[in-house]
Amino acid sequence: MFDQLRRAFSSATKSIGQRELSEKDIDNILFDLQLGLLESDVAQEVTDDLSAKLKKELLGLKLEKDQIKEELIRLKFQTVIAEMFSKTGKVDLIDKIKVKRELKGGPFVVVFLGINGTGKTTTVAKIANLLRKNGISVVLAAADTHRAGAIEQLTQHAEKLALKVIAQRYGADPSAVGRDAVDYSKKHHIDAVLIDTAGRMQTAKNLMDEIGKIVKVVKPDIKLFVGDSLAGNDTINQAREFFEYTKFDGAILTKTDADAKGGSAISIVYTTSKPIVYLGVGQGYDDIIPFDMGKFLQSLFGNAQKINMDNSVLRLEQTSEPIGAGKSKVEPSSSGLSAKPADELRKPVIRTTGAKETSDAVDYSIPPAGEEKSKSSPSTLPESVI
């Protein structure tokens, strides 16, 4: 995952680190880096800003004794990206819902936004499954009253997950559907309401105004933009327009298991100053993982680095065995997909000053050809997709 973006940074790091450079040399190498970033779906304004920051860091660079120049350059690149992501903060959806539940403040309302075809309804089902596994009761709202089959699709997901769906007829007011779901949750003491909205092009003003109405009526606790990581720069344009209308609180990138570029994550964070919350990594209900800045940086820059930000140290350690080695191999069986046991993954460890060591099972790697990810039942989604 994110192979092309990693190659762009790696090439620039080696070019700068292998010889003494003049300002003209740095400009030429950063120009090549800009081309690499643009090819990786990083937006033009983002590449310009990154290049300016990197040039400022690299001019007059001095090495300490026994310091390896290439490693120092890599650290400079890594720090610039890390600072961008650290400014957005972090959204822990599960924790937020549990806090509101403890305060007895009513249901936690989540609205999902995005255009057609990004996997919004599928993502709603994945989040519902994730919340349920964390002891959170959920009700779904079928507020997509425009697309044929949308209500049936969400209902089919809900039946598989044993969840309640609040729906009306096609053509009904989506904000009314959302309000009904919130009212139902209050009466039945449901912890969270997930509202699936109709996909809409960011250029359709009347539909963008409609999503604004939904937000005003249901007053969601959080608004999540769902973007397709394979859509390239169009995802960035969509995020920008949706943010102008809704001021969403975070983004979910779908289909990242098939994305070898990775620039969409950087561009969305830069454009909106909002965090990436989750990554969709497959078609199973369990195929969604929290976005982890440390592991994202490790997927781009590889070996152990230290990043000093705001008087704290973030240390990334990579074991000799790469992420993804020893993954379970999936083979067909009479009852569907089954997984052969494999050695436990050696996971990267993130250490933050003053904090305990943690080892998170967030895997940003793509399984080798012929292998698929093994997930717990139910293993696959309904055949209908957005």
GUFIBA-734279 format. One record per residue (C-alpha): residue number from 0; residue in three letters; x, y, z. Coordinates in pm, whole numbers. Layout:
N
 roro pamar     c1     c2     c3
  NUM   ALA      X      Y      Z
...
//
This chain:
386
 roro pamar     c1     c2     c3
    0   MET      0      0      0
    1   PHE    119    354    -80
    2   ASP    410    211   -286
    3   GLN    431    496   -537
    4   LEU    436    765   -270
    5   ARG    709    579    -83
    6   ARG    921    556   -398
    7   ALA    889    930   -460
    8   PHE   1026   1017   -114
    9   SER   1291    744   -127
   10   SER   1427    864   -462
   11   ALA   1452   1224   -344
   12   THR   1615   1118    -17
   13   LYS   1888    923   -194
   14   SER   1952   1200   -447
   15   ILE   2001   1461   -176
   16   GLY   2184   1235     66
   17   GLN   2455   1107   -168
   18   ARG   2635   1430   -252
   19   GLU   2700   1790   -153
   20   LEU   2431   2006   -306
   21   SER   2396   2364   -416
   22   GLU   2066   2550   -403
   23   LYS   2020   2474   -774
   24   ASP   2075   2102   -711
   25   ILE   1815   2105   -435
   26   ASP   1567   2285   -661
   27   ASN   1615   2022   -932
   28   ILE   1570   1732   -691
   29   LEU   1264   1890   -531
   30   PHE   1120   1940   -878
   31   ASP   1157   1566   -939
   32   LEU    996   1506   -600
   33   GLN    705   1730   -699
   34   LEU    650   1525  -1013
   35   GLY    656   1205   -808
   36   LEU    405   1345   -559
   37   LEU    173   1465   -834
   38   GLU    183   1118   -991
   39   SER     90    982   -646
   40   ASP   -229   1196   -637
   41   VAL    -91   1463   -407
   42   ALA   -258   1795   -495
   43   GLN    -56   2071   -662
   44   GLU    -85   2318   -372
   45   VAL     30   2046   -133
   46   THR    339   1961   -337
   47   ASP    429   2330   -365
   48   ASP    401   2381     10
   49   LEU    594   2064     92
   50   SER    873   2163   -148
   51   ALA    901   2509      6
   52   LYS    922   2366    358
   53   LEU   1175   2103    256
   54   LYS   1394   2354     76
   55   LYS   1401   2572    387
   56   GLU   1502   2270    597
   57   LEU   1768   2148    354
   58   LEU   1950   2475    279
   59   GLY   2244   2514    514
   60   LEU   2194   2165    657
   61   LYS   2474   2069    897
   62   LEU   2565   1718   1002
   63   GLU   2653   1617   1356
   64   LYS   2949   1387   1414
   65   ASP   2888   1033   1283
   66   GLN   2549   1137   1145
   67   ILE   2443    975    818
   68   LYS   2329   1235    568
   69   GLU   2069   1017    397
   70   GLU   1909    928    731
   71   LEU   1896   1296    826
   72   ILE   1728   1386    496
   73   ARG   1473   1110    547
   74   LEU   1402   1244    894
   75   LYS   1347   1595    752
   76   PHE   1096   1458    500
   77   GLN    925   1253    766
   78   THR    901   1547   1006
   79   VAL    733   1772    749
   80   ILE    465   1508    678
   81   ALA    423   1425   1048
   82   GLU    369   1789   1141
   83   MET     93   1815    882
   84   PHE    -91   1514   1026
   85   SER    -30   1605   1392
   86   LYS   -206   1941   1349
   87   THR   -534   1768   1265
   88   GLY   -557   1587   1596
   89   LYS   -718   1245   1623
   90   VAL  -1080   1130   1626
   91   ASP  -1151    823   1840
   92   LEU  -1510    751   1741
   93   ILE  -1563    467   1987
   94   ASP  -1430    669   2279
   95   LYS  -1646    970   2189
   96   ILE  -1960    756   2180
   97   LYS  -1883    594   2515
   98   VAL  -1816    931   2678
   99   LYS  -2154   1066   2565
  100   ARG  -2322    746   2682
  101   GLU  -2171    784   3026
  102   LEU  -2290   1144   3041
  103   LYS  -2641   1026   2936
  104   GLY  -2648   1292   2668
  105   GLY  -2866   1095   2426
  106   PRO  -2763    907   2112
  107   PHE  -2437    990   1937
  108   VAL  -2529   1089   1581
  109   VAL  -2293   1024   1289
  110   VAL  -2369   1151    937
  111   PHE  -2183    997    642
  112   LEU  -2120   1222    340
  113   GLY  -1975   1171     -6
  114   ILE  -2044   1125   -375
  115   ASN  -2190    821   -551
  116   GLY  -1974    511   -576
  117   THR  -1731    569   -289
  118   GLY  -1867    285    -74
  119   LYS  -2063    498    171
  120   THR  -2337    246    252
  121   THR  -2081    -32    284
  122   THR  -1878    187    518
  123   VAL  -2185    258    732
  124   ALA  -2230   -118    773
  125   LYS  -1863   -166    862
  126   ILE  -1874    110   1125
  127   ALA  -2196    -36   1268
  128   ASN  -2028   -375   1298
  129   LEU  -1724   -216   1463
  130   LEU  -1936    -28   1717
  131   ARG  -2143   -333   1800
  132   LYS  -1827   -535   1867
  133   ASN  -1723   -264   2113
  134   GLY  -2044   -292   2313
  135   ILE  -2224      3   2152
  136   SER  -2587    -27   2047
  137   VAL  -2658    108   1699
  138   VAL  -2952    205   1478
  139   LEU  -2917    283   1107
  140   ALA  -3100    558    920
  141   ALA  -3167    506    547
  142   ALA  -3158    874    451
  143   ASP  -3060    798     91
  144   THR  -3409    835    -54
  145   HIS  -3286    910   -408
  146   ARG  -3087    611   -535
  147   ALA  -3290    309   -643
  148   GLY  -3212     13   -417
  149   ALA  -3033    220   -153
  150   ILE  -3288    147    122
  151   GLU  -3291   -223     37
  152   GLN  -2911   -235     39
  153   LEU  -2882    -82    385
  154   THR  -3166   -306    508
  155   GLN  -2982   -613    381
  156   HIS  -2668   -506    569
  157   ALA  -2875   -448    882
  158   GLU  -3035   -794    860
  159   LYS  -2692   -957    839
  160   LEU  -2574   -757   1139
  161   ALA  -2904   -790   1334
  162   LEU  -2955   -413   1350
  163   LYS  -3259   -186   1332
  164   VAL  -3312     37   1027
  165   ILE  -3526    351   1022
  166   ALA  -3654    419    671
  167   GLN  -3930    592    476
  168   ARG  -4041    577    114
  169   TYR  -3826    685   -179
  170   GLY  -3856   1057   -240
  171   ALA  -3910   1132    130
  172   ASP  -3726   1414    301
  173   PRO  -3384   1273    411
  174   SER  -3368   1507    709
  175   ALA  -3703   1368    831
  176   VAL  -3560   1014    814
  177   GLY  -3262   1125   1020
  178   ARG  -3484   1297   1275
  179   ASP  -3701    984   1307
  180   ALA  -3391    775   1373
  181   VAL  -3272   1013   1643
  182   ASP  -3617   1014   1808
  183   TYR  -3631    634   1800
  184   SER  -3286    612   1959
  185   LYS  -3385    849   2239
  186   LYS  -3695    644   2321
  187   HIS  -3512    311   2312
  188   HIS  -3186    431   2470
  189   ILE  -2970    348   2168
  190   ASP  -2608    464   2193
  191   ALA  -2540    564   1831
  192   VAL  -2727    663   1515
  193   LEU  -2551    614   1180
  194   ILE  -2713    813    900
  195   ASP  -2648    702    543
  196   THR  -2705    994    304
  197   ALA  -2744    996    -73
  198   GLY  -2433   1026   -283
  199   ARG  -2411   1360   -456
  200   MET  -2168   1534   -686
  201   GLN  -1995   1825   -519
  202   THR  -2099   2045   -812
  203   ALA  -2476   1984   -762
  204   LYS  -2572   2288   -555
  205   ASN  -2928   2177   -477
  206   LEU  -2809   1842   -340
  207   MET  -2529   2007   -144
  208   ASP  -2788   2240      7
  209   GLU  -2990   1930    100
  210   ILE  -2702   1781    296
  211   GLY  -2671   2114    474
  212   LYS  -3038   2083    575
  213   ILE  -2983   1730    708
  214   VAL  -2697   1857    924
  215   LYS  -2908   2143   1061
  216   VAL  -3206   1918   1144
  217   VAL  -3031   1619   1308
  218   LYS  -2743   1819   1461
  219   PRO  -2489   1534   1434
  220   ASP  -2210   1489   1685
  221   ILE  -1971   1410   1403
  222   LYS  -1977   1430   1024
  223   LEU  -1757   1191    828
  224   PHE  -1662   1234    463
  225   VAL  -1625    904    275
  226   GLY  -1378    926    -13
  227   ASP  -1253    675   -268
  228   SER   -873    650   -247
  229   LEU   -865    529   -609
  230   ALA  -1031    846   -741
  231   GLY   -705   1040   -726
  232   ASN   -720   1418   -734
  233   ASP  -1098   1411   -774
  234   THR  -1123   1285   -414
  235   ILE   -937   1598   -306
  236   ASN  -1174   1825   -499
  237   GLN  -1471   1642   -349
  238   ALA  -1333   1678      3
  239   ARG  -1273   2049    -48
  240   GLU  -1627   2115   -173
  241   PHE  -1796   1898     91
  242   PHE  -1593   2066    361
  243   GLU  -1709   2408    246
  244   TYR  -2073   2303    277
  245   THR  -2064   2080    585
  246   LYS  -1736   2145    775
  247   PHE  -1703   1770    827
  248   ASP  -1496   1645   1121
  249   GLY  -1294   1368    960
  250   ALA  -1258   1143    658
  251   ILE  -1274    773    580
  252   LEU  -1078    650    279
  253   THR  -1218    340    110
  254   LYS  -1051     84   -117
  255   THR   -705    161     22
  256   ASP   -613   -207    -10
  257   ALA   -600   -147   -387
  258   ASP   -432    196   -370
  259   ALA    -60    190   -447
  260   LYS    -32    571   -453
  261   GLY   -148    707   -117
  262   GLY   -146   1077   -201
  263   SER   -517   1124   -126
  264   ALA   -459   1094    249
  265   ILE   -194   1366    248
  266   SER   -400   1596     27
  267   ILE   -723   1564    227
  268   VAL   -541   1635    553
  269   TYR   -365   1936    401
  270   THR   -678   2074    229
  271   THR   -924   2037    517
  272   SER   -701   2019    828
  273   LYS   -921   1728    938
  274   PRO   -792   1380   1026
  275   ILE   -825   1055    839
  276   VAL  -1027    844   1084
  277   TYR  -1054    502    920
  278   LEU   -927    314    616
  279   GLY  -1140     65    425
  280   VAL   -920   -232    334
  281   GLY  -1155   -490    184
  282   GLN  -1514   -600    135
  283   GLY  -1578   -782    463
  284   TYR  -1754   -616    755
  285   ASP  -1429   -637    954
  286   ASP  -1223   -480    676
  287   ILE  -1191   -135    828
  288   ILE   -899    -16   1041
  289   PRO   -823    304   1234
  290   PHE   -583    534   1054
  291   ASP   -253    541   1243
  292   MET    -13    825   1164
  293   GLY    288    634   1298
  294   LYS    230    333   1077
  295   PHE    146    553    779
  296   LEU    484    725    818
  297   GLN    653    389    856
  298   SER    492    264    535
  299   LEU    641    568    356
  300   PHE    984    596    518
  301   GLY   1064    248    647
  302   ASN   1327    219    918
  303   ALA   1325    355   1272
  304   GLN   1316    732   1303
  305   LYS   1269    984   1579
  306   ILE   1046   1285   1530
  307   ASN   1062   1576   1776
  308   MET    734   1767   1780
  309   ASP    603   1995   2057
  310   ASN    871   1877   2301
  311   SER    768   1512   2261
  312   VAL    937   1225   2083
  313   LEU    761    981   1856
  314   ARG    979    676   1793
  315   LEU    896    428   1521
  316   GLU   1064     89   1544
  317   GLN   1048   -163   1263
  318   THR   1128   -527   1320
  319   SER   1344   -722   1078
  320   GLU   1033   -901    953
  321   PRO    822   -674    731
  322   ILE    458   -601    803
  323   GLY    241   -855    628
  324   ALA    489  -1143    646
  325   GLY    329  -1467    760
  326   LYS    -25  -1351    685
  327   SER   -298  -1612    688
  328   LYS   -360  -1767    350
  329   VAL   -725  -1787    245
  330   GLU   -849  -2091     60
  331   PRO  -1199  -2184    -56
  332   SER  -1398  -2437    144
  333   SER  -1748  -2574    130
  334   SER  -1869  -2313    378
  335   GLY  -1699  -2014    217
  336   LEU  -1355  -1869    287
  337   SER  -1139  -2026    554
  338   ALA   -797  -1921    675
  339   LYS   -495  -2134    745
  340   PRO   -326  -2034   1072
  341   ALA     -3  -1841   1033
  342   ASP    269  -1717   1261
  343   GLU    167  -1412   1456
  344   LEU    266  -1088   1284
  345   ARG    556   -896   1426
  346   LYS    401   -556   1458
  347   PRO    576   -219   1470
  348   VAL    587    -61   1811
  349   ILE    514    307   1868
  350   ARG    667    470   2173
  351   THR    574    817   2291
  352   THR    764    987   2571
  353   GLY    598    916   2903
  354   ALA    362    655   2758
  355   LYS    356    277   2766
  356   GLU    456     71   2466
  357   THR    167    -27   2246
  358   SER    141   -272   1962
  359   ASP   -153   -207   1731
  360   ALA   -271   -459   1474
  361   VAL   -300   -204   1197
  362   ASP   -167   -351    875
  363   TYR   -105   -114    583
  364   SER     42   -388    362
  365   ILE   -112   -557     60
  366   PRO   -116   -939     61
  367   PRO     85  -1109   -215
  368   ALA    -87  -1207   -537
  369   GLY   -313  -1505   -493
  370   GLU   -379  -1430   -128
  371   GLU   -663  -1242     34
  372   LYS   -729  -1110    379
  373   SER   -900  -1346    619
  374   LYS  -1175  -1199    831
  375   SER  -1423  -1329   1081
  376   SER  -1780  -1415    987
  377   PRO  -1974  -1266    821
  378   SER  -1686  -1262    571
  379   THR  -1844  -1088    277
  380   LEU  -2089   -810    210
  381   PRO  -2409   -835      8
  382   GLU  -2355   -846   -366
  383   SER  -2505   -499   -415
  384   VAL  -2248   -223   -377
  385   ILE  -2265    148   -415
//
